[in-house]
Amino acid sequence: MSANPELGLAAMYRFIKKSGADRVGDDAAGELREILEDIATRIASQALDLSLHAGRKTIKAEDIRLAAKNILKL
C-alpha cells in the first residue's frame, strides 16, 4: 500500500458498494485505492506532457480527457 495515499479508503468502500456489493473486504478497498491512484498518476503525467507539448504550463480538462482516453483506451 502507498505510504501516503491521496484517496480516502471510505470513498473506496462507497464506490464498491455503489456497484452493488453487500460487503466489502478491507483488502478490496485498499487494492482499489492503489489501482485508482496509479491510474490517476499516469493520466496526470500524460496530461502534463500534452499541455507542455501545446506550449502551456496549465493542464486543462481537455488534456485530462485526452490522457484518460489514451491510458484507459476508451
C-alpha positions, 0 to 999 in steps of 0.5 A: 500500500502507498505510504501516503495515499491521496484517496480516502479508503471510505470513498473506496468502500462507497464506490464498491458498494455503489456497484452493488456489493453487500460487503466489502473486504478491507483488502478490496478497498485498499487494492482499489485505492492503489489501482485508482491512484496509479491510474490517476498518476499516469493520466496526470503525467500524460496530461502534463506532457500534452499541455507542455507539448501545446506550449502551456504550463496549465493542464486543462480538462481537455488534456485530462480527457485526452490522457484518460482516453489514451491510458484507459483506451476508451 
